[in-house]
Amino acid sequence: MGRALALRSNLCDHHLDQNNTGKLKDILFLDLCLEAYVRLLTERIMHIDIGFEAYVQEVALILNNLCLSYQWHELKYCRDDW
């Protein structure tokens, strides 16, 4: 899940700008697919026993994914405090 989130973060930070207007549709579809993939992985991880420390790391990744999807300041504060 970490690799998918790193790719999604890179995509949102560096490729969603005016320079890529010709490829904007492709970039948005890739972002949507990566978000759906992270959600699928999250649902699968919830049902297996991976230990407390791994769950803590997964929650941090899930908060990062939510911060990429929604521009809510409260989520960013939660992520930073986590």
PDB file of N, CA, C and O in Angstrom:
ATOM      1  N   MET A   1       0.827  -1.180   0.000  1.00  0.00           N
ATOM      2  CA  MET A   1       0.000   0.000   0.000  1.00  0.00           C
ATOM      3  C   MET A   1       0.876   1.250   0.000  1.00  0.00           C
ATOM      4  O   MET A   1       0.484   2.278  -0.553  1.00  0.00           O
ATOM      5  N   GLY A   2       2.039   1.173   0.605  1.00  0.00           N
ATOM      6  CA  GLY A   2       2.921   2.323   0.662  1.00  0.00           C
ATOM      7  C   GLY A   2       3.382   2.785  -0.713  1.00  0.00           C
ATOM      8  O   GLY A   2       3.490   3.984  -0.972  1.00  0.00           O
ATOM      9  N   ARG A   3       3.653   1.820  -1.595  1.00  0.00           N
ATOM     10  CA  ARG A   3       4.097   2.185  -2.949  1.00  0.00           C
ATOM     11  C   ARG A   3       2.988   2.858  -3.732  1.00  0.00           C
ATOM     12  O   ARG A   3       3.238   3.816  -4.463  1.00  0.00           O
ATOM     13  N   ALA A   4       1.752   2.363  -3.588  1.00  0.00           N
ATOM     14  CA  ALA A   4       0.622   2.980  -4.296  1.00  0.00           C
ATOM     15  C   ALA A   4       0.381   4.401  -3.796  1.00  0.00           C
ATOM     16  O   ALA A   4       0.074   5.297  -4.582  1.00  0.00           O
ATOM     17  N   LEU A   5       0.522   4.604  -2.489  1.00  0.00           N
ATOM     18  CA  LEU A   5       0.338   5.943  -1.941  1.00  0.00           C
ATOM     19  C   LEU A   5       1.475   6.876  -2.339  1.00  0.00           C
ATOM     20  O   LEU A   5       1.249   8.065  -2.563  1.00  0.00           O
ATOM     21  N   ALA A   6       2.688   6.353  -2.428  1.00  0.00           N
ATOM     22  CA  ALA A   6       3.805   7.188  -2.865  1.00  0.00           C
ATOM     23  C   ALA A   6       3.600   7.631  -4.314  1.00  0.00           C
ATOM     24  O   ALA A   6       3.865   8.782  -4.661  1.00  0.00           O
ATOM     25  N   LEU A   7       3.131   6.721  -5.145  1.00  0.00           N
ATOM     26  CA  LEU A   7       2.855   7.072  -6.540  1.00  0.00           C
ATOM     27  C   LEU A   7       1.724   8.081  -6.632  1.00  0.00           C
ATOM     28  O   LEU A   7       1.790   9.024  -7.420  1.00  0.00           O
ATOM     29  N   ARG A   8       0.688   7.886  -5.831  1.00  0.00           N
ATOM     30  CA  ARG A   8      -0.447   8.816  -5.853  1.00  0.00           C
ATOM     31  C   ARG A   8      -0.038  10.197  -5.344  1.00  0.00           C
ATOM     32  O   ARG A   8      -0.475  11.217  -5.876  1.00  0.00           O
ATOM     33  N   SER A   9       0.794  10.219  -4.322  1.00  0.00           N
ATOM     34  CA  SER A   9       1.280  11.492  -3.796  1.00  0.00           C
ATOM     35  C   SER A   9       2.133  12.217  -4.831  1.00  0.00           C
ATOM     36  O   SER A   9       1.995  13.427  -5.011  1.00  0.00           O
ATOM     37  N   ASN A  10       3.005  11.492  -5.505  1.00  0.00           N
ATOM     38  CA  ASN A  10       3.828  12.070  -6.560  1.00  0.00           C
ATOM     39  C   ASN A  10       2.955  12.601  -7.692  1.00  0.00           C
ATOM     40  O   ASN A  10       3.206  13.678  -8.233  1.00  0.00           O
ATOM     41  N   LEU A  11       1.944  11.844  -8.035  1.00  0.00           N
ATOM     42  CA  LEU A  11       1.028  12.240  -9.101  1.00  0.00           C
ATOM     43  C   LEU A  11       0.305  13.537  -8.738  1.00  0.00           C
ATOM     44  O   LEU A  11       0.213  14.448  -9.561  1.00  0.00           O
ATOM     45  N   CYS A  12      -0.203  13.622  -7.518  1.00  0.00           N
ATOM     46  CA  CYS A  12      -0.945  14.813  -7.097  1.00  0.00           C
ATOM     47  C   CYS A  12      -0.033  16.027  -6.928  1.00  0.00           C
ATOM     48  O   CYS A  12      -0.438  17.152  -7.221  1.00  0.00           O
ATOM     49  N   ASP A  13       1.195  15.806  -6.460  1.00  0.00           N
ATOM     50  CA  ASP A  13       2.087  16.934  -6.196  1.00  0.00           C
ATOM     51  C   ASP A  13       2.742  17.490  -7.453  1.00  0.00           C
ATOM     52  O   ASP A  13       2.965  18.697  -7.545  1.00  0.00           O
ATOM     53  N   HIS A  14       3.053  16.635  -8.422  1.00  0.00           N
ATOM     54  CA  HIS A  14       3.888  17.081  -9.532  1.00  0.00           C
ATOM     55  C   HIS A  14       3.217  17.063 -10.909  1.00  0.00           C
ATOM     56  O   HIS A  14       3.735  17.677 -11.841  1.00  0.00           O
ATOM     57  N   HIS A  15       2.101  16.390 -11.061  1.00  0.00           N
ATOM     58  CA  HIS A  15       1.550  16.228 -12.406  1.00  0.00           C
ATOM     59  C   HIS A  15       0.180  16.862 -12.613  1.00  0.00           C
ATOM     60  O   HIS A  15      -0.286  16.947 -13.749  1.00  0.00           O
ATOM     61  N   LEU A  16      -0.466  17.299 -11.564  1.00  0.00           N
ATOM     62  CA  LEU A  16      -1.760  17.961 -11.719  1.00  0.00           C
ATOM     63  C   LEU A  16      -1.548  19.469 -11.797  1.00  0.00           C
ATOM     64  O   LEU A  16      -1.799  20.191 -10.832  1.00  0.00           O
ATOM     65  N   ASP A  17      -1.090  19.932 -12.943  1.00  0.00           N
ATOM     66  CA  ASP A  17      -0.855  21.353 -13.125  1.00  0.00           C
ATOM     67  C   ASP A  17      -1.191  21.753 -14.561  1.00  0.00           C
ATOM     68  O   ASP A  17      -1.638  20.928 -15.358  1.00  0.00           O
ATOM     69  N   GLN A  18      -0.977  22.994 -14.870  1.00  0.00           N
ATOM     70  CA  GLN A  18      -1.324  23.522 -16.186  1.00  0.00           C
ATOM     71  C   GLN A  18      -0.442  22.976 -17.308  1.00  0.00           C
ATOM     72  O   GLN A  18      -0.838  23.014 -18.473  1.00  0.00           O
ATOM     73  N   ASN A  19       0.731  22.477 -16.979  1.00  0.00           N
ATOM     74  CA  ASN A  19       1.637  21.976 -18.007  1.00  0.00           C
ATOM     75  C   ASN A  19       1.162  20.661 -18.610  1.00  0.00           C
ATOM     76  O   ASN A  19       1.581  20.303 -19.711  1.00  0.00           O
ATOM     77  N   ASN A  20       0.307  19.945 -17.917  1.00  0.00           N
ATOM     78  CA  ASN A  20      -0.156  18.637 -18.377  1.00  0.00           C
ATOM     79  C   ASN A  20      -1.633  18.656 -18.771  1.00  0.00           C
ATOM     80  O   ASN A  20      -2.337  17.671 -18.551  1.00  0.00           O
ATOM     81  N   THR A  21      -2.107  19.745 -19.342  1.00  0.00           N
ATOM     82  CA  THR A  21      -3.528  19.838 -19.662  1.00  0.00           C
ATOM     83  C   THR A  21      -3.937  18.802 -20.711  1.00  0.00           C
ATOM     84  O   THR A  21      -5.080  18.344 -20.698  1.00  0.00           O
ATOM     85  N   GLY A  22      -3.048  18.427 -21.605  1.00  0.00           N
ATOM     86  CA  GLY A  22      -3.363  17.425 -22.617  1.00  0.00           C
ATOM     87  C   GLY A  22      -3.507  16.034 -22.040  1.00  0.00           C
ATOM     88  O   GLY A  22      -4.203  15.190 -22.603  1.00  0.00           O
ATOM     89  N   LYS A  23      -2.852  15.793 -20.920  1.00  0.00           N
ATOM     90  CA  LYS A  23      -2.885  14.472 -20.296  1.00  0.00           C
ATOM     91  C   LYS A  23      -3.683  14.461 -19.004  1.00  0.00           C
ATOM     92  O   LYS A  23      -3.635  13.485 -18.256  1.00  0.00           O
ATOM     93  N   LEU A  24      -4.415  15.532 -18.734  1.00  0.00           N
ATOM     94  CA  LEU A  24      -5.109  15.656 -17.461  1.00  0.00           C
ATOM     95  C   LEU A  24      -6.120  14.537 -17.243  1.00  0.00           C
ATOM     96  O   LEU A  24      -6.254  14.032 -16.128  1.00  0.00           O
ATOM     97  N   LYS A  25      -6.830  14.148 -18.295  1.00  0.00           N
ATOM     98  CA  LYS A  25      -7.810  13.072 -18.153  1.00  0.00           C
ATOM     99  C   LYS A  25      -7.134  11.769 -17.758  1.00  0.00           C
ATOM    100  O   LYS A  25      -7.633  11.053 -16.890  1.00  0.00           O
ATOM    101  N   ASP A  26      -6.009  11.453 -18.380  1.00  0.00           N
ATOM    102  CA  ASP A  26      -5.276  10.233 -18.039  1.00  0.00           C
ATOM    103  C   ASP A  26      -4.751  10.273 -16.609  1.00  0.00           C
ATOM    104  O   ASP A  26      -4.787   9.271 -15.896  1.00  0.00           O
ATOM    105  N   ILE A  27      -4.267  11.433 -16.202  1.00  0.00           N
ATOM    106  CA  ILE A  27      -3.747  11.575 -14.841  1.00  0.00           C
ATOM    107  C   ILE A  27      -4.860  11.400 -13.821  1.00  0.00           C
ATOM    108  O   ILE A  27      -4.666  10.739 -12.800  1.00  0.00           O
ATOM    109  N   LEU A  28      -6.021  11.983 -14.086  1.00  0.00           N
ATOM    110  CA  LEU A  28      -7.147  11.843 -13.161  1.00  0.00           C
ATOM    111  C   LEU A  28      -7.643  10.398 -13.080  1.00  0.00           C
ATOM    112  O   LEU A  28      -7.966   9.916 -11.994  1.00  0.00           O
ATOM    113  N   PHE A  29      -7.705   9.703 -14.219  1.00  0.00           N
ATOM    114  CA  PHE A  29      -8.106   8.302 -14.201  1.00  0.00           C
ATOM    115  C   PHE A  29      -7.106   7.450 -13.437  1.00  0.00           C
ATOM    116  O   PHE A  29      -7.503   6.549 -12.697  1.00  0.00           O
ATOM    117  N   LEU A  30      -5.820   7.716 -13.601  1.00  0.00           N
ATOM    118  CA  LEU A  30      -4.803   6.984 -12.850  1.00  0.00           C
ATOM    119  C   LEU A  30      -4.939   7.250 -11.359  1.00  0.00           C
ATOM    120  O   LEU A  30      -4.811   6.330 -10.551  1.00  0.00           O
ATOM    121  N   ASP A  31      -5.199   8.506 -10.984  1.00  0.00           N
ATOM    122  CA  ASP A  31      -5.393   8.849  -9.579  1.00  0.00           C
ATOM    123  C   ASP A  31      -6.610   8.124  -9.007  1.00  0.00           C
ATOM    124  O   ASP A  31      -6.550   7.608  -7.890  1.00  0.00           O
ATOM    125  N   LEU A  32      -7.708   8.079  -9.754  1.00  0.00           N
ATOM    126  CA  LEU A  32      -8.900   7.373  -9.289  1.00  0.00           C
ATOM    127  C   LEU A  32      -8.640   5.873  -9.131  1.00  0.00           C
ATOM    128  O   LEU A  32      -9.110   5.257  -8.175  1.00  0.00           O
ATOM    129  N   CYS A  33      -7.903   5.296 -10.057  1.00  0.00           N
ATOM    130  CA  CYS A  33      -7.586   3.867  -9.968  1.00  0.00           C
ATOM    131  C   CYS A  33      -6.692   3.576  -8.768  1.00  0.00           C
ATOM    132  O   CYS A  33      -6.890   2.581  -8.071  1.00  0.00           O
ATOM    133  N   LEU A  34      -5.715   4.435  -8.527  1.00  0.00           N
ATOM    134  CA  LEU A  34      -4.850   4.239  -7.371  1.00  0.00           C
ATOM    135  C   LEU A  34      -5.616   4.387  -6.065  1.00  0.00           C
ATOM    136  O   LEU A  34      -5.365   3.654  -5.109  1.00  0.00           O
ATOM    137  N   GLU A  35      -6.546   5.330  -6.022  1.00  0.00           N
ATOM    138  CA  GLU A  35      -7.365   5.489  -4.813  1.00  0.00           C
ATOM    139  C   GLU A  35      -8.225   4.258  -4.580  1.00  0.00           C
ATOM    140  O   GLU A  35      -8.349   3.794  -3.446  1.00  0.00           O
ATOM    141  N   ALA A  36      -8.819   3.725  -5.637  1.00  0.00           N
ATOM    142  CA  ALA A  36      -9.640   2.523  -5.500  1.00  0.00           C
ATOM    143  C   ALA A  36      -8.789   1.328  -5.060  1.00  0.00           C
ATOM    144  O   ALA A  36      -9.237   0.502  -4.265  1.00  0.00           O
ATOM    145  N   TYR A  37      -7.571   1.240  -5.576  1.00  0.00           N
ATOM    146  CA  TYR A  37      -6.671   0.148  -5.195  1.00  0.00           C
ATOM    147  C   TYR A  37      -6.287   0.245  -3.717  1.00  0.00           C
ATOM    148  O   TYR A  37      -6.238  -0.773  -3.026  1.00  0.00           O
ATOM    149  N   VAL A  38      -6.018   1.443  -3.230  1.00  0.00           N
ATOM    150  CA  VAL A  38      -5.682   1.632  -1.818  1.00  0.00           C
ATOM    151  C   VAL A  38      -6.882   1.278  -0.939  1.00  0.00           C
ATOM    152  O   VAL A  38      -6.718   0.680   0.124  1.00  0.00           O
ATOM    153  N   ARG A  39      -8.069   1.641  -1.372  1.00  0.00           N
ATOM    154  CA  ARG A  39      -9.270   1.291  -0.602  1.00  0.00           C
ATOM    155  C   ARG A  39      -9.473  -0.223  -0.553  1.00  0.00           C
ATOM    156  O   ARG A  39      -9.857  -0.768   0.482  1.00  0.00           O
ATOM    157  N   LEU A  40      -9.219  -0.893  -1.661  1.00  0.00           N
ATOM    158  CA  LEU A  40      -9.325  -2.350  -1.690  1.00  0.00           C
ATOM    159  C   LEU A  40      -8.315  -2.984  -0.739  1.00  0.00           C
ATOM    160  O   LEU A  40      -8.655  -3.905   0.003  1.00  0.00           O
ATOM    161  N   LEU A  41      -7.092  -2.504  -0.756  1.00  0.00           N
ATOM    162  CA  LEU A  41      -6.079  -3.027   0.160  1.00  0.00           C
ATOM    163  C   LEU A  41      -6.456  -2.762   1.609  1.00  0.00           C
ATOM    164  O   LEU A  41      -6.236  -3.610   2.473  1.00  0.00           O
ATOM    165  N   THR A  42      -7.018  -1.600   1.880  1.00  0.00           N
ATOM    166  CA  THR A  42      -7.452  -1.270   3.236  1.00  0.00           C
ATOM    167  C   THR A  42      -8.519  -2.233   3.719  1.00  0.00           C
ATOM    168  O   THR A  42      -8.466  -2.697   4.857  1.00  0.00           O
ATOM    169  N   GLU A  43      -9.484  -2.537   2.872  1.00  0.00           N
ATOM    170  CA  GLU A  43     -10.540  -3.475   3.259  1.00  0.00           C
ATOM    171  C   GLU A  43      -9.992  -4.875   3.497  1.00  0.00           C
ATOM    172  O   GLU A  43     -10.472  -5.581   4.384  1.00  0.00           O
ATOM    173  N   ARG A  44      -9.007  -5.283   2.729  1.00  0.00           N
ATOM    174  CA  ARG A  44      -8.416  -6.616   2.930  1.00  0.00           C
ATOM    175  C   ARG A  44      -7.594  -6.673   4.207  1.00  0.00           C
ATOM    176  O   ARG A  44      -7.614  -7.680   4.914  1.00  0.00           O
ATOM    177  N   ILE A  45      -6.876  -5.606   4.505  1.00  0.00           N
ATOM    178  CA  ILE A  45      -6.024  -5.588   5.690  1.00  0.00           C
ATOM    179  C   ILE A  45      -6.852  -5.594   6.970  1.00  0.00           C
ATOM    180  O   ILE A  45      -6.417  -6.139   7.985  1.00  0.00           O
ATOM    181  N   MET A  46      -8.040  -4.997   6.935  1.00  0.00           N
ATOM    182  CA  MET A  46      -8.872  -4.933   8.135  1.00  0.00           C
ATOM    183  C   MET A  46      -9.267  -6.317   8.635  1.00  0.00           C
ATOM    184  O   MET A  46      -9.551  -6.480   9.821  1.00  0.00           O
ATOM    185  N   HIS A  47      -9.289  -7.306   7.765  1.00  0.00           N
ATOM    186  CA  HIS A  47      -9.799  -8.618   8.138  1.00  0.00           C
ATOM    187  C   HIS A  47      -8.710  -9.642   8.427  1.00  0.00           C
ATOM    188  O   HIS A  47      -9.011 -10.824   8.592  1.00  0.00           O
ATOM    189  N   ILE A  48      -7.456  -9.217   8.491  1.00  0.00           N
ATOM    190  CA  ILE A  48      -6.386 -10.145   8.837  1.00  0.00           C
ATOM    191  C   ILE A  48      -5.665  -9.635  10.071  1.00  0.00           C
ATOM    192  O   ILE A  48      -5.697  -8.441  10.367  1.00  0.00           O
ATOM    193  N   ASP A  49      -5.019 -10.533  10.783  1.00  0.00           N
ATOM    194  CA  ASP A  49      -4.299 -10.171  11.992  1.00  0.00           C
ATOM    195  C   ASP A  49      -2.837  -9.935  11.635  1.00  0.00           C
ATOM    196  O   ASP A  49      -2.095 -10.880  11.370  1.00  0.00           O
ATOM    197  N   ILE A  50      -2.430  -8.672  11.630  1.00  0.00           N
ATOM    198  CA  ILE A  50      -1.056  -8.342  11.272  1.00  0.00           C
ATOM    199  C   ILE A  50      -0.291  -7.743  12.449  1.00  0.00           C
ATOM    200  O   ILE A  50       0.868  -7.361  12.295  1.00  0.00           O
ATOM    201  N   GLY A  51      -0.901  -7.658  13.588  1.00  0.00           N
ATOM    202  CA  GLY A  51      -0.236  -7.108  14.761  1.00  0.00           C
ATOM    203  C   GLY A  51      -0.499  -5.623  14.932  1.00  0.00           C
ATOM    204  O   GLY A  51      -0.820  -4.911  13.981  1.00  0.00           O
ATOM    205  N   PHE A  52      -0.354  -5.178  16.166  1.00  0.00           N
ATOM    206  CA  PHE A  52      -0.692  -3.795  16.509  1.00  0.00           C
ATOM    207  C   PHE A  52       0.188  -2.787  15.783  1.00  0.00           C
ATOM    208  O   PHE A  52      -0.319  -1.802  15.246  1.00  0.00           O
ATOM    209  N   GLU A  53       1.495  -3.018  15.758  1.00  0.00           N
ATOM    210  CA  GLU A  53       2.405  -2.056  15.134  1.00  0.00           C
ATOM    211  C   GLU A  53       2.123  -1.903  13.637  1.00  0.00           C
ATOM    212  O   GLU A  53       2.203  -0.797  13.102  1.00  0.00           O
ATOM    213  N   ALA A  54       1.796  -2.996  12.970  1.00  0.00           N
ATOM    214  CA  ALA A  54       1.471  -2.931  11.545  1.00  0.00           C
ATOM    215  C   ALA A  54       0.160  -2.181  11.327  1.00  0.00           C
ATOM    216  O   ALA A  54       0.019  -1.439  10.356  1.00  0.00           O
ATOM    217  N   TYR A  55      -0.807  -2.377  12.240  1.00  0.00           N
ATOM    218  CA  TYR A  55      -2.058  -1.625  12.121  1.00  0.00           C
ATOM    219  C   TYR A  55      -1.812  -0.126  12.280  1.00  0.00           C
ATOM    220  O   TYR A  55      -2.424   0.681  11.580  1.00  0.00           O
ATOM    221  N   VAL A  56      -0.924   0.248  13.195  1.00  0.00           N
ATOM    222  CA  VAL A  56      -0.606   1.664  13.397  1.00  0.00           C
ATOM    223  C   VAL A  56       0.001   2.245  12.126  1.00  0.00           C
ATOM    224  O   VAL A  56      -0.345   3.359  11.731  1.00  0.00           O
ATOM    225  N   GLN A  57       0.892   1.512  11.487  1.00  0.00           N
ATOM    226  CA  GLN A  57       1.484   1.979  10.231  1.00  0.00           C
ATOM    227  C   GLN A  57       0.436   2.076   9.125  1.00  0.00           C
ATOM    228  O   GLN A  57       0.454   3.015   8.330  1.00  0.00           O
ATOM    229  N   GLU A  58      -0.467   1.116   9.075  1.00  0.00           N
ATOM    230  CA  GLU A  58      -1.513   1.140   8.049  1.00  0.00           C
ATOM    231  C   GLU A  58      -2.458   2.324   8.247  1.00  0.00           C
ATOM    232  O   GLU A  58      -2.897   2.935   7.273  1.00  0.00           O
ATOM    233  N   VAL A  59      -2.770   2.647   9.493  1.00  0.00           N
ATOM    234  CA  VAL A  59      -3.631   3.803   9.749  1.00  0.00           C
ATOM    235  C   VAL A  59      -2.952   5.078   9.277  1.00  0.00           C
ATOM    236  O   VAL A  59      -3.613   5.969   8.743  1.00  0.00           O
ATOM    237  N   ALA A  60      -1.645   5.179   9.465  1.00  0.00           N
ATOM    238  CA  ALA A  60      -0.917   6.348   8.974  1.00  0.00           C
ATOM    239  C   ALA A  60      -1.004   6.445   7.456  1.00  0.00           C
ATOM    240  O   ALA A  60      -1.176   7.537   6.914  1.00  0.00           O
ATOM    241  N   LEU A  61      -0.888   5.314   6.766  1.00  0.00           N
ATOM    242  CA  LEU A  61      -1.012   5.314   5.312  1.00  0.00           C
ATOM    243  C   LEU A  61      -2.430   5.684   4.877  1.00  0.00           C
ATOM    244  O   LEU A  61      -2.615   6.413   3.902  1.00  0.00           O
ATOM    245  N   ILE A  62      -3.417   5.183   5.594  1.00  0.00           N
ATOM    246  CA  ILE A  62      -4.808   5.497   5.263  1.00  0.00           C
ATOM    247  C   ILE A  62      -5.082   6.993   5.467  1.00  0.00           C
ATOM    248  O   ILE A  62      -5.777   7.611   4.661  1.00  0.00           O
ATOM    249  N   LEU A  63      -4.540   7.570   6.534  1.00  0.00           N
ATOM    250  CA  LEU A  63      -4.701   9.013   6.746  1.00  0.00           C
ATOM    251  C   LEU A  63      -4.031   9.814   5.631  1.00  0.00           C
ATOM    252  O   LEU A  63      -4.562  10.835   5.195  1.00  0.00           O
ATOM    253  N   ASN A  64      -2.879   9.359   5.173  1.00  0.00           N
ATOM    254  CA  ASN A  64      -2.230  10.033   4.040  1.00  0.00           C
ATOM    255  C   ASN A  64      -3.101   9.961   2.791  1.00  0.00           C
ATOM    256  O   ASN A  64      -3.217  10.938   2.052  1.00  0.00           O
ATOM    257  N   ASN A  65      -3.709   8.809   2.560  1.00  0.00           N
ATOM    258  CA  ASN A  65      -4.598   8.665   1.403  1.00  0.00           C
ATOM    259  C   ASN A  65      -5.793   9.600   1.520  1.00  0.00           C
ATOM    260  O   ASN A  65      -6.186  10.225   0.535  1.00  0.00           O
ATOM    261  N   LEU A  66      -6.364   9.701   2.688  1.00  0.00           N
ATOM    262  CA  LEU A  66      -7.499  10.600   2.874  1.00  0.00           C
ATOM    263  C   LEU A  66      -7.098  12.060   2.667  1.00  0.00           C
ATOM    264  O   LEU A  66      -7.875  12.846   2.125  1.00  0.00           O
ATOM    265  N   CYS A  67      -5.901  12.420   3.094  1.00  0.00           N
ATOM    266  CA  CYS A  67      -5.434  13.797   2.904  1.00  0.00           C
ATOM    267  C   CYS A  67      -5.236  14.119   1.430  1.00  0.00           C
ATOM    268  O   CYS A  67      -5.405  15.266   1.018  1.00  0.00           O
ATOM    269  N   LEU A  68      -4.878  13.110   0.630  1.00  0.00           N
ATOM    270  CA  LEU A  68      -4.759  13.342  -0.804  1.00  0.00           C
ATOM    271  C   LEU A  68      -6.131  13.482  -1.462  1.00  0.00           C
ATOM    272  O   LEU A  68      -6.285  14.214  -2.439  1.00  0.00           O
ATOM    273  N   SER A  69      -7.127  12.774  -0.920  1.00  0.00           N
ATOM    274  CA  SER A  69      -8.458  12.782  -1.518  1.00  0.00           C
ATOM    275  C   SER A  69      -9.274  14.006  -1.112  1.00  0.00           C
ATOM    276  O   SER A  69     -10.024  14.554  -1.920  1.00  0.00           O
ATOM    277  N   TYR A  70      -9.126  14.426   0.130  1.00  0.00           N
ATOM    278  CA  TYR A  70      -9.925  15.530   0.651  1.00  0.00           C
ATOM    279  C   TYR A  70      -8.994  16.604   1.196  1.00  0.00           C
ATOM    280  O   TYR A  70      -7.991  16.291   1.837  1.00  0.00           O
ATOM    281  N   GLN A  71      -9.310  17.831   0.953  1.00  0.00           N
ATOM    282  CA  GLN A  71      -8.491  18.950   1.413  1.00  0.00           C
ATOM    283  C   GLN A  71      -9.036  19.510   2.724  1.00  0.00           C
ATOM    284  O   GLN A  71      -9.257  20.715   2.843  1.00  0.00           O
ATOM    285  N   TRP A  72      -9.251  18.645   3.696  1.00  0.00           N
ATOM    286  CA  TRP A  72      -9.755  19.061   5.001  1.00  0.00           C
ATOM    287  C   TRP A  72      -8.581  19.287   5.928  1.00  0.00           C
ATOM    288  O   TRP A  72      -7.693  18.440   6.027  1.00  0.00           O
ATOM    289  N   HIS A  73      -8.566  20.407   6.601  1.00  0.00           N
ATOM    290  CA  HIS A  73      -7.478  20.729   7.512  1.00  0.00           C
ATOM    291  C   HIS A  73      -7.467  19.793   8.717  1.00  0.00           C
ATOM    292  O   HIS A  73      -6.402  19.478   9.249  1.00  0.00           O
ATOM    293  N   GLU A  74      -8.652  19.344   9.152  1.00  0.00           N
ATOM    294  CA  GLU A  74      -8.721  18.453  10.295  1.00  0.00           C
ATOM    295  C   GLU A  74      -7.999  17.136  10.019  1.00  0.00           C
ATOM    296  O   GLU A  74      -7.333  16.594  10.901  1.00  0.00           O
ATOM    297  N   LEU A  75      -8.130  16.620   8.789  1.00  0.00           N
ATOM    298  CA  LEU A  75      -7.428  15.389   8.431  1.00  0.00           C
ATOM    299  C   LEU A  75      -5.918  15.588   8.451  1.00  0.00           C
ATOM    300  O   LEU A  75      -5.178  14.709   8.893  1.00  0.00           O
ATOM    301  N   LYS A  76      -5.476  16.710   7.987  1.00  0.00           N
ATOM    302  CA  LYS A  76      -4.040  16.976   7.985  1.00  0.00           C
ATOM    303  C   LYS A  76      -3.506  17.085   9.409  1.00  0.00           C
ATOM    304  O   LYS A  76      -2.400  16.624   9.690  1.00  0.00           O
ATOM    305  N   TYR A  77      -4.284  17.693  10.314  1.00  0.00           N
ATOM    306  CA  TYR A  77      -3.861  17.761  11.707  1.00  0.00           C
ATOM    307  C   TYR A  77      -3.824  16.379  12.330  1.00  0.00           C
ATOM    308  O   TYR A  77      -2.908  16.067  13.091  1.00  0.00           O
ATOM    309  N   CYS A  78      -4.810  15.546  12.017  1.00  0.00           N
ATOM    310  CA  CYS A  78      -4.814  14.166  12.534  1.00  0.00           C
ATOM    311  C   CYS A  78      -3.609  13.396  12.018  1.00  0.00           C
ATOM    312  O   CYS A  78      -2.961  12.674  12.776  1.00  0.00           O
ATOM    313  N   ARG A  79      -3.306  13.545  10.740  1.00  0.00           N
ATOM    314  CA  ARG A  79      -2.154  12.860  10.156  1.00  0.00           C
ATOM    315  C   ARG A  79      -0.865  13.321  10.795  1.00  0.00           C
ATOM    316  O   ARG A  79       0.003  12.502  11.095  1.00  0.00           O
ATOM    317  N   ASP A  80      -0.723  14.611  11.010  1.00  0.00           N
ATOM    318  CA  ASP A  80       0.501  15.132  11.618  1.00  0.00           C
ATOM    319  C   ASP A  80       0.647  14.687  13.066  1.00  0.00           C
ATOM    320  O   ASP A  80       1.760  14.427  13.524  1.00  0.00           O
ATOM    321  N   ASP A  81      -0.462  14.596  13.792  1.00  0.00           N
ATOM    322  CA  ASP A  81      -0.406  14.140  15.188  1.00  0.00           C
ATOM    323  C   ASP A  81      -0.171  12.650  15.289  1.00  0.00           C
ATOM    324  O   ASP A  81       0.412  12.182  16.267  1.00  0.00           O
ATOM    325  N   TRP A  82      -0.614  11.894  14.298  1.00  0.00           N
ATOM    326  CA  TRP A  82      -0.472  10.444  14.335  1.00  0.00           C
ATOM    327  C   TRP A  82       0.988  10.079  14.318  1.00  0.00           C
ATOM    328  O   TRP A  82       1.330   8.897  14.344  1.00  0.00           O
TER     329      TRP A  82
END
